[in-house]
Amino acid sequence: MSMNFFACWGKSKNMKILYKATTRDGQLQSGEMDAKDINEAAYFLHSKGYIPISIKPKTSQTIALPFLSQNTTGDLVLFTRQLSSILSSGLTLMQAMHIIKEQTRNETMRAVVTGIISDIQEGKSLSFSISKYKSVFSPIYISLIKAGESSGFLDKILDRLATNLEKEQKLKSTISSALLYPGIIVTLMVLVMSIMMIFVVPQLTALYDNLGIELPFTTQLVIGVSSIMVNFWPLILGGGVLLVLLYQRWTKTDSGELVRDELILKIPVFGKLIQLSLLTEFSRTLGMLIGAGTLVVASLNESAGVTGNRVYRIAIADIARRVEKGVTIGDAMSGYPLFPPVMVQMVKIGEQTGKLDESLLKVSEYFEREVEGTVKGLTTALEPMIMIVLGLGVAFLITSVITPIYNLTSSIQ
């Protein structure tokens, strides 16, 4: 039931009340209202001719949506782009939200928009409202919206934010596509090898024992591995699960996370790709925050989180501390080999010209092109490499299995 007729009653109150009541003609009604306490809510319901069934206070807390398991990235991009376009056309924020609610098909985002509308009706800001949905809106998203509200350029900030989200989505899609094919091939290769070792090789082992022939070293190696997998699979499975759990626990520690992230950046080829993607996200986010009017030190601290890498987070936090003491960003960055010379130079130029945000966005575009080039080169090089490795593995396994039979046939002849 709509509670519009309770609006004037609730403006001076500070408790949310959930109620169920029946009308004079017996219809069941339910809703939410503001009141000082339950007694006052009951009195007001009686004054309107309602018979209360249940009245209880609503617990106020940060909203967490349990059904957010589905991917809402695309819906968030669409929400941001729609909101920017509608506000640019001159409509109010409330009108924009109602339009978006009508057009949204994703139930998760519809629930979020409904909650935002409710908060705006109560006079709360958009940044305050979206901060209750941390599963959907990142801290940087919230900060940018807050900066847009303060500056009066919310529509422009939303437009930049939508563009940023679209580029971020494209970058992730590019990297995922490049890694999908190798991942599928390697998974299938491991699966086929495991089936051979567990089901096929033991049958051949019994055959070799009956024939009493001498086995070459490669065949003995394959039979040994197969025997271990067949006889000790519970230990292997349990040990694998234990190692995964220990690894996860170790990487949750500061030292473990740091070592892991350092090793990730040193992986041949893939380490460079990961580093380029991190620099792309960092420079783009930092440029957006500074362009929105956020203080430089605060922008550095907030943008450090988008890297997802502890090595970079530590470096950026140290740069923020040095900037707070009066050092320029370019000079502070130059002390870290994590930041390429082209980025350091562009940052210095941006600081000198007073267009640091534009310089950072240009740097992010440069790194984005580098990522795309690296992905193309990686995809081109990986396909033949995987086929070669796959062919060698299959050839080794088949040769090890066939050689004893071939030797036996040759000796008979």
C-alpha positions as CSV (number, residue, x, y, z in Angstrom):
1,M,0.0,0.0,0.0
2,S,1.3,3.5,-0.8
3,M,2.1,5.6,2.3
4,N,1.8,9.0,0.6
5,F,-1.0,10.0,3.0
6,F,1.4,9.4,5.9
7,A,4.1,11.7,4.5
8,C,3.2,14.8,6.5
9,W,2.9,12.8,9.6
10,G,6.4,11.4,9.3
11,K,8.5,14.4,8.6
12,S,9.3,15.2,12.2
13,K,9.6,11.6,13.4
14,N,12.7,9.4,13.5
15,M,11.5,5.8,13.7
16,K,10.5,3.6,10.8
17,I,7.4,1.5,11.6
18,L,6.1,-1.5,9.7
19,Y,2.4,-2.1,10.1
20,K,-0.4,-4.4,9.0
21,A,-4.0,-3.3,9.4
22,T,-7.5,-3.8,8.0
23,T,-9.9,-1.1,6.7
24,R,-13.5,-0.7,7.8
25,D,-14.6,-2.9,4.9
26,G,-12.2,-5.6,5.9
27,Q,-9.4,-5.1,3.3
28,L,-5.9,-5.9,4.5
29,Q,-3.4,-3.1,4.1
30,S,0.3,-3.0,5.0
31,G,3.1,-0.5,4.6
32,E,5.7,1.7,6.3
33,M,5.3,4.9,8.3
34,D,7.3,7.3,10.5
35,A,6.4,7.7,14.2
36,K,8.0,8.4,17.5
37,D,7.0,5.0,18.8
38,I,4.6,2.1,18.3
39,N,1.9,3.6,20.5
40,E,1.9,6.8,18.4
41,A,1.7,4.7,15.2
42,A,-1.3,2.8,16.5
43,Y,-3.0,6.0,17.5
44,F,-2.6,7.4,14.0
45,L,-3.8,4.3,12.4
46,H,-7.0,4.4,14.6
47,S,-7.5,8.0,13.7
48,K,-7.6,7.1,10.0
49,G,-10.1,4.3,10.6
50,Y,-7.7,1.4,10.4
51,I,-7.7,-1.6,12.8
52,P,-4.0,-2.5,13.5
53,I,-3.0,-6.2,13.2
54,S,0.7,-5.9,13.8
55,I,3.0,-2.9,14.4
56,K,6.8,-3.2,14.7
57,P,9.9,-1.0,14.3
58,K,11.9,-1.5,11.2
59,T,15.6,-2.2,11.8
60,S,17.8,0.4,10.2
61,Q,20.9,-1.0,8.7
62,T,23.1,-1.0,5.6
63,I,21.2,-2.8,2.9
64,A,22.7,-6.0,1.5
65,L,21.0,-7.8,-1.3
66,P,21.5,-11.6,-1.1
67,F,20.4,-12.1,-4.7
68,L,23.3,-10.0,-6.0
69,S,25.1,-13.2,-7.1
70,Q,24.1,-12.4,-10.7
71,N,26.3,-10.1,-12.6
72,T,25.1,-6.5,-12.5
73,T,28.0,-4.8,-14.2
74,G,26.2,-4.3,-17.5
75,D,23.1,-3.1,-15.6
76,L,25.2,-0.6,-13.6
77,V,26.7,0.8,-16.8
78,L,23.2,1.2,-18.3
79,F,21.9,2.7,-15.1
80,T,24.7,5.3,-15.1
81,R,24.3,6.1,-18.8
82,Q,20.5,6.5,-18.5
83,L,20.7,8.7,-15.4
84,S,23.3,10.9,-17.1
85,S,21.2,11.3,-20.2
86,I,17.9,12.0,-18.4
87,L,19.5,14.6,-16.1
88,S,21.2,16.3,-19.0
89,S,17.7,16.7,-20.7
90,G,16.6,18.8,-17.7
91,L,14.4,16.4,-15.8
92,T,14.7,16.2,-12.0
93,L,16.5,13.3,-10.2
94,M,13.2,11.9,-8.9
95,Q,11.7,11.9,-12.4
96,A,14.9,10.2,-13.7
97,M,14.7,7.5,-11.1
98,H,11.1,6.7,-11.9
99,I,11.9,6.5,-15.6
100,I,14.8,4.2,-15.0
101,K,12.7,2.0,-12.7
102,E,10.1,1.5,-15.4
103,Q,12.8,0.6,-18.0
104,T,14.9,-1.7,-15.7
105,R,14.4,-5.4,-16.3
106,N,16.9,-6.7,-13.9
107,E,15.2,-7.4,-10.5
108,T,18.4,-6.6,-8.6
109,M,18.8,-3.1,-10.1
110,R,15.0,-2.5,-9.8
111,A,15.2,-3.2,-6.1
112,V,18.2,-0.8,-5.8
113,V,16.4,1.9,-7.8
114,T,13.3,1.5,-5.6
115,G,15.3,2.0,-2.5
116,I,17.0,5.1,-4.0
117,I,13.6,6.6,-4.8
118,S,12.4,6.0,-1.2
119,D,15.5,7.7,0.2
120,I,15.2,10.7,-2.2
121,Q,11.6,11.1,-1.2
122,E,12.8,11.5,2.4
123,G,15.2,14.2,1.3
124,K,18.4,12.2,1.3
125,S,21.1,12.7,-1.3
126,L,21.9,10.3,-4.1
127,S,25.4,9.6,-2.8
128,F,23.9,8.8,0.7
129,S,21.4,6.4,-0.8
130,I,23.8,4.5,-3.1
131,S,26.2,4.1,-0.2
132,K,23.7,1.6,1.3
133,Y,24.3,-0.7,-1.7
134,K,28.0,-1.4,-1.5
135,S,27.5,-4.6,-3.4
136,V,26.5,-2.6,-6.4
137,F,28.3,0.7,-6.1
138,S,32.0,0.9,-5.4
139,P,33.5,3.4,-3.0
140,I,35.0,5.3,-6.0
141,Y,31.5,5.4,-7.7
142,I,30.1,6.9,-4.4
143,S,32.9,9.4,-4.1
144,L,32.4,10.6,-7.7
145,I,28.6,11.0,-7.2
146,K,29.3,13.0,-4.0
147,A,31.7,15.2,-5.9
148,G,29.2,15.7,-8.7
149,E,26.5,16.7,-6.2
150,S,28.9,19.2,-4.5
151,S,30.0,20.8,-7.8
152,G,26.6,20.9,-9.4
153,F,27.8,18.9,-12.4
154,L,26.2,15.5,-11.6
155,D,25.2,14.8,-15.1
156,K,28.7,15.4,-16.5
157,I,30.2,13.3,-13.7
158,L,27.8,10.5,-14.5
159,D,28.6,10.7,-18.2
160,R,32.4,10.3,-17.4
161,L,31.6,7.5,-15.0
162,A,29.5,5.6,-17.5
163,T,32.3,6.0,-20.1
164,N,34.8,4.7,-17.5
165,L,32.6,1.7,-16.6
166,E,32.2,0.9,-20.3
167,K,35.9,0.9,-20.9
168,E,36.5,-1.1,-17.7
169,Q,34.0,-3.7,-18.9
170,K,35.6,-3.8,-22.4
171,L,39.1,-4.3,-20.9
172,K,38.0,-7.2,-18.7
173,S,36.2,-8.7,-21.6
174,T,39.3,-8.5,-23.8
175,I,41.5,-10.1,-21.2
176,S,38.9,-12.8,-20.4
177,S,38.5,-13.7,-24.1
178,A,42.3,-14.0,-24.5
179,L,42.5,-16.4,-21.5
180,L,39.4,-18.4,-22.3
181,Y,40.8,-20.5,-25.1
182,P,44.0,-21.5,-23.4
183,G,42.0,-22.3,-20.2
184,I,39.6,-24.6,-22.0
185,I,42.4,-26.4,-23.9
186,V,44.5,-27.0,-20.7
187,T,41.5,-28.2,-18.8
188,L,40.5,-30.7,-21.4
189,M,44.1,-31.9,-21.7
190,V,44.3,-32.5,-18.0
191,L,41.0,-34.2,-18.0
192,V,41.9,-36.6,-20.9
193,M,45.3,-37.4,-19.3
194,S,43.6,-38.2,-16.0
195,I,41.1,-40.5,-17.7
196,M,43.9,-42.3,-19.5
197,M,45.9,-42.7,-16.3
198,I,43.0,-43.9,-14.2
199,F,41.1,-46.2,-16.6
200,V,43.3,-47.1,-19.6
201,V,46.8,-47.5,-18.3
202,P,45.9,-50.0,-15.5
203,Q,44.3,-52.3,-18.2
204,L,47.5,-52.2,-20.2
205,T,49.6,-52.7,-17.1
206,A,47.8,-56.0,-16.5
207,L,48.5,-57.0,-20.1
208,Y,52.2,-56.2,-19.8
209,D,52.4,-58.3,-16.6
210,N,50.8,-61.3,-18.4
211,L,53.2,-61.0,-21.3
212,G,56.2,-60.7,-19.1
213,I,58.0,-58.3,-21.4
214,E,60.7,-55.8,-20.4
215,L,59.2,-52.2,-20.3
216,P,61.1,-49.1,-21.4
217,F,61.7,-46.3,-18.9
218,T,59.0,-44.0,-20.3
219,T,56.4,-46.8,-19.9
220,Q,57.5,-47.6,-16.4
221,L,57.2,-43.9,-15.6
222,V,53.6,-43.7,-17.0
223,I,52.6,-46.9,-15.1
224,G,54.1,-45.5,-11.9
225,V,52.2,-42.3,-12.1
226,S,49.0,-44.2,-13.0
227,S,49.5,-46.6,-10.0
228,I,49.9,-43.6,-7.7
229,M,46.8,-41.9,-9.0
230,V,44.7,-45.1,-8.7
231,N,45.9,-46.2,-5.3
232,F,46.3,-42.9,-3.6
233,W,43.6,-40.7,-5.1
234,P,42.0,-40.0,-1.7
235,L,45.3,-38.6,-0.4
236,I,45.9,-36.7,-3.7
237,L,42.4,-35.2,-3.6
238,G,42.6,-34.4,0.2
239,G,46.1,-33.0,-0.2
240,G,45.0,-30.8,-3.1
241,V,42.0,-29.4,-1.1
242,L,44.3,-28.8,1.9
243,L,46.9,-27.0,-0.2
244,V,44.1,-24.8,-1.7
245,L,42.8,-23.9,1.8
246,L,46.3,-23.2,3.2
247,Y,47.0,-21.1,0.1
248,Q,43.8,-19.1,0.6
249,R,44.6,-18.6,4.3
250,W,48.2,-17.6,3.5
251,T,47.2,-15.0,0.9
252,K,44.8,-13.4,3.4
253,T,47.8,-12.4,5.5
254,D,49.7,-9.2,4.6
255,S,52.9,-11.0,3.8
256,G,51.3,-13.8,1.8
257,E,49.2,-11.3,-0.3
258,L,52.4,-9.3,-0.9
259,V,54.4,-12.3,-2.0
260,R,51.6,-13.5,-4.3
261,D,51.1,-10.2,-5.9
262,E,54.8,-9.8,-6.5
263,L,55.0,-13.2,-8.2
264,I,52.0,-12.4,-10.3
265,L,53.7,-9.4,-11.8
266,K,56.8,-11.5,-12.6
267,I,54.9,-14.1,-14.6
268,P,56.3,-14.2,-18.1
269,V,54.1,-12.4,-20.6
270,F,51.0,-12.6,-18.4
271,G,52.7,-10.4,-15.7
272,K,53.1,-7.6,-18.3
273,L,49.5,-7.9,-19.3
274,I,48.3,-7.7,-15.7
275,Q,50.5,-4.7,-15.0
276,L,49.2,-2.9,-18.1
277,S,45.6,-3.5,-17.0
278,L,46.3,-2.3,-13.5
279,L,47.9,0.9,-14.8
280,T,45.0,1.5,-17.1
281,E,42.5,1.3,-14.3
282,F,44.6,3.3,-11.9
283,S,45.4,6.2,-14.2
284,R,41.8,6.4,-15.5
285,T,40.3,6.4,-12.0
286,L,42.8,8.9,-10.7
287,G,42.1,11.2,-13.6
288,M,38.4,11.0,-13.0
289,L,38.6,11.7,-9.3
290,I,40.9,14.7,-9.8
291,G,38.8,16.0,-12.6
292,A,35.7,15.8,-10.4
293,G,37.4,18.1,-7.8
294,T,38.5,15.5,-5.3
295,L,41.7,16.4,-3.5
296,V,44.9,14.9,-4.9
297,V,45.9,12.9,-1.8
298,A,42.4,11.6,-1.3
299,S,42.2,10.7,-5.0
300,L,45.4,8.7,-4.8
301,N,44.3,6.8,-1.7
302,E,40.9,6.0,-3.2
303,S,42.3,5.0,-6.6
304,A,44.8,2.6,-5.0
305,G,42.0,0.2,-4.3
306,V,41.1,-0.3,-8.0
307,T,44.5,-2.0,-8.7
308,G,43.7,-5.0,-6.6
309,N,47.4,-5.6,-6.2
310,R,49.1,-5.1,-2.8
311,V,52.4,-4.1,-4.4
312,Y,50.8,-1.2,-6.2
313,R,48.6,-0.3,-3.2
314,I,51.7,0.1,-1.0
315,A,53.5,2.2,-3.7
316,I,50.5,4.5,-4.2
317,A,49.9,4.9,-0.5
318,D,53.6,6.0,-0.1
319,I,53.2,8.4,-3.1
320,A,50.1,9.9,-1.4
321,R,52.1,10.4,1.8
322,R,55.0,12.1,-0.1
323,V,52.5,14.3,-2.0
324,E,50.9,15.4,1.3
325,K,54.4,16.6,2.3
326,G,54.8,18.7,-0.8
327,V,56.4,16.4,-3.3
328,T,54.8,16.4,-6.8
329,I,53.1,13.3,-8.0
330,G,55.5,12.9,-10.9
331,D,58.6,13.1,-8.7
332,A,57.0,10.7,-6.2
333,M,56.2,8.2,-8.9
334,S,59.6,8.4,-10.5
335,G,61.0,6.5,-7.4
336,Y,59.0,3.4,-8.3
337,P,59.9,1.2,-11.3
338,L,56.2,0.0,-11.2
339,F,55.3,3.2,-13.1
340,P,56.7,3.4,-16.6
341,P,58.6,6.5,-17.7
342,V,55.9,7.5,-20.2
343,M,53.4,7.7,-17.3
344,V,55.8,9.6,-15.1
345,Q,56.5,12.1,-17.9
346,M,52.8,12.6,-18.7
347,V,52.0,13.2,-15.0
348,K,54.7,15.8,-14.8
349,I,53.5,17.6,-17.9
350,G,49.9,17.5,-16.5
351,E,51.1,19.0,-13.2
352,Q,53.0,21.8,-15.0
353,T,50.1,22.7,-17.3
354,G,47.4,22.3,-14.7
355,K,45.6,19.6,-16.7
356,L,46.6,16.6,-14.7
357,D,43.2,14.9,-15.1
358,E,43.4,15.1,-18.9
359,S,47.0,13.8,-18.9
360,L,46.0,10.8,-16.8
361,L,43.1,10.0,-19.0
362,K,45.4,10.1,-22.1
363,V,47.8,7.8,-20.2
364,S,45.0,5.3,-19.5
365,E,44.1,5.3,-23.2
366,Y,47.7,4.6,-24.1
367,F,47.9,1.7,-21.7
368,E,44.5,0.4,-23.0
369,R,45.9,0.3,-26.5
370,E,49.0,-1.5,-25.1
371,V,46.7,-4.1,-23.4
372,E,44.8,-4.7,-26.7
373,G,48.1,-5.1,-28.6
374,T,49.5,-7.5,-26.0
375,V,46.3,-9.5,-25.9
376,K,46.4,-9.9,-29.7
377,G,50.0,-10.9,-29.7
378,L,49.4,-13.3,-26.8
379,T,46.5,-14.9,-28.5
380,T,48.4,-15.4,-31.7
381,A,51.4,-16.9,-30.0
382,L,49.5,-19.1,-27.5
383,E,47.4,-21.1,-30.0
384,P,50.4,-22.8,-31.7
385,M,52.3,-23.1,-28.4
386,I,49.3,-24.9,-26.8
387,M,48.9,-27.2,-29.8
388,I,52.6,-28.1,-29.7
389,V,52.5,-28.8,-25.9
390,L,49.3,-30.8,-26.3
391,G,50.8,-32.8,-29.2
392,L,54.0,-33.6,-27.3
393,G,52.0,-34.7,-24.3
394,V,49.7,-37.0,-26.3
395,A,52.7,-38.3,-28.3
396,F,54.6,-39.1,-25.1
397,L,51.7,-40.9,-23.6
398,I,50.9,-42.9,-26.8
399,T,54.5,-43.8,-27.4
400,S,54.9,-45.0,-23.9
401,V,51.9,-47.2,-24.2
402,I,52.6,-48.5,-27.7
403,T,56.4,-49.1,-27.5
404,P,56.2,-52.4,-25.4
405,I,53.6,-53.9,-27.8
406,Y,55.7,-52.8,-30.8
407,N,58.9,-54.3,-29.3
408,L,57.0,-57.6,-28.6
409,T,55.7,-57.8,-32.2
410,S,59.2,-57.1,-33.6
411,S,60.8,-59.8,-31.4
412,I,58.2,-62.4,-32.6
413,Q,58.9,-61.6,-36.2
